[in-house]
C-alpha cells in the first residue's frame, strides 16, 4: 500500500493530468479516470472541466500513417498514436469491432463492458453523459448527488439521439481523478463528445449558461445531498425522468456499486 501511495505521489508531481489516483475504498488502492488540474474558485463557486471517452474509428482518431495494433477479443484492431494519447489523457477509449465494443484503458488493458456506448467509472457503474461527475473523494463519496442550481432548467441535448431535455441540475458522483482536488472541484462526463464538439452543451462551444469546460469560469454553485436521504431519492427520480429511464432502476443502480471516498 505504501509503495502504491509513493508511486502515485511521483506521478502526480510529473503531470497535472495524472494517470493514477489513490481512491481509498476499504483500504485498497483503485485506478480511476483522471481530470485536468484547475485553480479553485472563491466564495463556494465550483471549478469545472469536462472529460469524455474517444472512439478509435471516429474523427481525428480514425486514420494515421503509423498505426499500432490492439487485441480485442479475437480481433486485432488498428489504432492511431493520437487515439492512444487521448486514452492516456482521458483514462479510457472505445474500440469498435465486429464482435462488439471493447474498452481500452490507459494501462493498456482491454475490457468488454456492457455499457451501451459509455464506460464504467470508479464506482463500477456505467457513466451517464451529462449526469455523471468525478469529484475529490476527500469531500464526496461515490454515489453522492450534487445539486447545481444554475443548471436546473437548462436545455441540454443527450446522446445518442441528440434528444433535448430540461436538465434537473442534479449530478451523480461516479468517478474520481488525480487532478480533481477540492470540495467544489468537479469533472463532468460528456460521453463520446470532446470539449470542443459543436453539440457538446457542456463544452467550450456550448451555450454560455451550460459550459463546464472552462475551469476558471467560476459562475456556478453546488450543494451535496445526503446519501439515500429523501432529497437524494427525489433527485435520482428527477434524473431518471429527464433521461427517460425507470426511476426504480436508476435508484437501485445508484444504491449499488462502491461507496469509496470520505468517511
N, C-alpha and C positions, 0 to 999 in steps of 0.2 A: 504493500500500500504506500509506504514511504517513497519507494523508488518511482512509482507511478506519479505521485504528487510532485517529486523533484523534477521529473521529466516534463510534466505539464507546465511547471513554472518556467523551464527553459524555453519551451515552445511559445509560451505567452510573451516572453521577453523578445523573441526573434521577430514576431509579426503581430500587427494589430488584428489580422484576420487569422486567429488561431484555429488550428485544425483538430484540437483536442480539448475537451473541458473535463473538469472533475466534478461530476454531478453525484453527490453522495446519496446513495439510496441503500439503506440497511447496511451501511459500512462498506459498500463496494463502489469502485470507480466505474463510470459509464462513459461511453463515447456518445457524442451528440452533435447535432447540427450547430454550426457556428454563426457568428454575426459580425458586422462591421463595428469598429470602435467609434465612439462619438462622445463629445463632451456632454456633461449633464446640463439640463435646463434648470432655471431658477423658479422659485415660487410654486413648486409642485407640478410644473408642466412636464409633459413626457418628452423624451428624446427618442425618435423613431427612425427605423430603417426598414427595408423590405428584403426578403430572401425568397428564392424560387428554386425549382428543380428543372434543369435543362434536359432536352431530349437529343439524343446523339444524331438523329437524322432530320433535324429541323433547323431552318435558318442558317446562321453563320457557323453552325457546328457540323453541317452536313457534308461538306466537301473540303479536301485539302490535298496537298501534294505528297505528304509524308505521314500517312495514317499508321496506326498500330492495331493490334487485334486483341479483343477481349472474349473470353469464353463465357457464353450464356446458354446454359442447358447443353444441347448438342450442337449449337451454332457458334461459329467464330464470327464475331461482329467487328467490322472495321470502324474505328473511332479516330477522330482527329485530335491533335495536340490541344487545340483550343477548347474542345469539349472536356478533355481530361483536366485542363487548367481550371475550367469553370466548376467542375465537380469538386476539385480540391478547395475551391473558394466557397461553394455553397454547401458542401457536405454530401450531396447525393446527385445522381443523374439517372435518367431513364434510358434503357436500352430496348428498342422496339425490335422484336424478332417475329418470325412466322409462328413461333410457339407461344407467343405472348410477350408481356412486358416484364423486364427484369430491372433491378435497381443496382447501379454501380455506386459503391460507397467510396469516400475519399481514401480509405485504406487500401483500395483495390479489390475488396471483397465484392462478389456478385451475389445478389439475393433475389429470390422470387417472392414478391409480395402481392397480395390481393387487395390493392388499394385504388383500383379504378382510375389510373392516371395520376395518382399522387404517391406520396411515400409516408412511411411511419416516422414519427418523432420520438423523442426520448421517453415519452410515456408509453410507447408501444402501440399508440393509436394512429390511425391514418390521419394525416394532416388535412385540414379543411381550408381551402383557399379563401382568403379574406375573413376568416373566423379564427384561425389558429395563430398563436403568437409564441415567440420564445422570450423568456424572462430570466432574471437573475434568481437562481434557487436560494440565495440567502434571504430573499424577501418574498418570493412567491413559490408555492408548491404546484407541481404538475396537477392539472385538473381544476385549479382556481379559475374563477371567472373574473375578468377585468372589464369594468364599465367605463367607456369613454363617451361622456355626454355629447361632446361636439360631433360625434359620428352618428348619433341617433337621428334617424330620418333621412340620412344622406342616401342618394341613389347610387347604387353600385351594380355593375354587370358581372355575373358569375359564370365561370367556365362550367361545362364545355360548350354550352349553347348560347352564351352571351345574354342570358336572361337577366333583365333588370329587376332589382329588388330595392326595398327601402331597408337599409341596414338598421338593426335594433341598437347598435352601439356596444354590443357585448362580444367579448373575445375569450377563448379558452386557452389557458396556458398548456401547451402540448410539447414544448421544446425548451432547450437551454442553449447557451452559446458562450464560447470562451471570451468574446469581447462584449457580451451583454452584461454590463456592470451598473448596478444602481437600482434603487427602488422604482424609479419612473423611467427606466430604460427598457424598450420593447423592440423586438424584431418581428415584423408582420409577414406572414406567409402568403404568397400570391400565386401559388400553383406553378404552372409552366411559364408564366409571364414574367419576364425580366423587368427591372426598374424603369427601363426606357421604352417599353412596349406601349404602343398607342392606345390599346384597350385595357391597360392596367390602371384602374382607378386609384390605386394607392401609389402608383409610380410618379416619376418626375413630370410626366406629360398628362397626368390625370387632372381632374378638376381641383382647383386650389383647396377647397374645403375637405377633400378626401386624401390629399397627398400625404404619404408616410415616408417617402424615400429620402427626404431631406432631413438629416439627423438633427440639424440645428434650427429647425423651424420653430419649435417651442410654442405652439399655439393650441395645444390640447391638454386636457387634464385626465386623470384616471382614478378610479376607486375600485378596490378589490372586494368582491363579495365572499362572505364566509362560506367555505365548502359545505355543500349539502344543506345549507340553510334554506328557508322558504324563498328568500330573494334569489339565491343561487339557482334553485329549481325553476323558479319563474323565468329567470334569464335563459336557462337552457331551453325551455319550452318556446320562448320567443325566437331564439336562434333557429330552432327546428322549423318553425312556421316560415321564417324568412328564407330558409334553404329548401323548403318543400319536402322536409323529412318528417318521419314519425317522431313525435315528441318522446314517446316511450322508449324508442330505440336509441335516440340521442342521449336521453337521460341515463339509460343503462350503460351506454358506451362511456359517458363522461364519468360515471361512478366506478368504472373499471380501469385497469392499467396502473402504472406506477404512480405513487404519490410522493416521489422524491423531492428534495428541496429543504426549505426551512423546517425547523422542528419546534 
